[in-house]
Amino acid sequence: MTGAYMTGLGVGFSLILAIGSQNAFVLRQGLRSEHVFGVCLTCAFSDAVLILLGVIGFQQIVDQAAWLEPVFLYLGAGFLFVYGARSLWNALRSSEALAPASGKTASLMATLGVCLALTWLNPHVYLDTVLLLGAVSTRFPGNELVFAAGAVTASFVFFFSLGYGATLLRPLFAQAKAWRALDVFVALVMWAIAGKLLLGA
């Protein structure tokens, strides 16, 4: 059982560490100290649901409904493109609007809505958490849920560390140019992922 848990923990961390649209969003919310707990919990809980779906056989659902894959692909690419454009617009705005303590704070519901879209409309999330982790879990017959528990632990530890650890970078982001650079970086990440999804379609 320990081997299954540790493998799930290690594979979970290896898949989630790469900077992506979801991670960039969590980082930005952490830097602004806006709804950090809700965002981290939403991301981690969503991952937990997807991991469990993979372990209990989500691949079978996809096999029976092949139309789901292209639908999620195009919806995800479209959302990422729009969100990237919004980030670039933020980068072009005045320095005052980009200061950590200024600017209009989005409501909790609006923030969680963006968070859920970045998670559930991203086909890569399904490839990683559902298909790949689901496949690896079959190496531990009888202990699949223990493997899933390890992967879920990795998600919770990572997202809460990223969200609350971002405060260590706050002195750097007291400068407006750092915020602009982050917004440009987020836009490029979003567009790169959207382009990759469409090119691979």
N, C-alpha and C positions, 0 to 999 in steps of 0.2 A: 504493500500500500504506500509506503514511503517513497518508493521509486516512482510510482505513478504520480504522486503529488508533486515531487520535485521536478519530474519531467514536464508536467503541466505548467508549473511555475516558470521553468526555464524557457520553454517554447512560447509561453504567453508573453514574457518580457521581450524575447527576441522579435516577436511580431509587432509589438506595440511601440517599441523604442523609436522607430523611424519617424521623422517629422512629417506629419500629414496635415490635412485640413482640420481634423478634429483636435489634434494636439496643438496646432497653432492657435486655435480658438480658445482652448483651455489656458494656454500660456497668456494670451492677451487678457482674458478675464482675470487671471491671477495678478497680473501686473496692475490692473485697474482696481482690484479688490471689489469686483462687481459680481455678486451672486456666485461666489467661488464654490461654496459647499453644494449648492443646487446643481451647478454645472458638473462638478466632479462626480457627484452621486449619479446624475443622469447618464454620464458617459460610462461609468463603471457598471451601473445596473443594466444598461443596454448591452454592454459587452457580455455580462453574465447571462442574459437571456439568449443572446446569439450563440454563445459557447454551448449552452445546454441544448439549444436546437440542433447544433452540429453533432453533439454527442449522441442524441437520441435519434438521429437519422434525417436531418433536413435535406440531405442530398436526394433522398427518395422523393421528397416533395418537388424539388427542382426537376427531377427526371420525369415526373408526371405532368408538370406544367412548365414546359420549356420556354414559354412566352414570358415568364417572370424575369429571366436574365436580361434580355434586351430592354425591357421596360425600366428596370432599375438602372441599367447602364445609361440610358438617355436622360432619365430624370436626374440622376446624380450628376452627369456632366453639365446639364443645363443649370442646375442649382449652383454648382461650383463656379461656373463661369460668372453668374450674376453676383455671387458673394465676392469673388475676386475683383470684379469691377467696383463693387462698393468699397472694398478695402483700398483700392487705388484712388478712388475719389476721396476717401478719408486722408490719404497721404498728401493730396493736393490742397487740402483745406488749410485754414490759418493755423499757426502754431498754437494759438490759444485753445482751439478746439481739440488739439491733440495732447494738451498737458494732462498728466494723470489725474489731477484734482478737478479738472474742468470738463466741460462738455456735458451733453444730456445723457443721463444714465437710462439705459433701456429697462423696461419693466422685467420682472422675473419671468413672467409668462412668455414675453417676446424673446428673451434670452434663451430660455429653455427650448422654445420653438426652433430657433436657429441651431441650437445644439443637437436636437433630435434629427433635424434635417441633415446636418453634416454627418451624423452617424448612420441613420437608416437609409439615406439615399446614396450612400457610397458603396458601389459594388465591391470594392476592395475589402471592405469590412466583412462581407459575406465570404469572400475567398479565404480570408485569414481566419476569422473566428469560427465560421461555420464549416466550410469545406476542409481546410487544412487541419484545424484542431480536431474536427470530427474524425478525419482519417487517422490522425496520430493516436487518437484515443482507442482505436481498435487494437492497438498493440498491447493493451492492458485489459484483456477479457475479464469481466467481473469487477474491475476497478475503474471503469470508464468515468464514473461520477467522482471518484477520487482525483483522477486526472483533471477533470473539469474544475474541481475545487481549487487545484493548484493554479490553473489558468485564470480563474476568476480572482483569486488572491492577487495575482500579478496585475490585473487591471485596476483593482481598487488601490493597491499600493502606488502604482504608477500615476494614476490620474490625480490622486490627492497630493502626492509629492510634487507633481508638476504645478498644480494649481496654487498650493500654498508655498511651495519653494520659490515661485516666481517673485515673491516679495524681496528675495535677496538681490534681484536685479533692478529693483525699483530706483536706486540712486542713478543708475545709468539712464533709465527711461524718464528721469526728471527733465531731460533735454528733449525739446520738440523734435529735433532731427532724428533722435533714436526712435521715437514713435513713428515718424514718417518712414524710416527704414524698415521697421517691423511691418507696417501696413503694406509697403511695396513687396516685402518678402512674402507675406501672407497671400497677396494677390498672385504673385508668381507661382507659389505652391499650388494654389487653387487651379490656376489655368494649366499648369503642367499636368496635374492629375486629370483634369477634364480632357485635355488633349490626348493623354495616354489612353483614357477610356474610349474616346471616339476612334482613335487610330487602331485600337485593338478590336473594334466592333466588327 
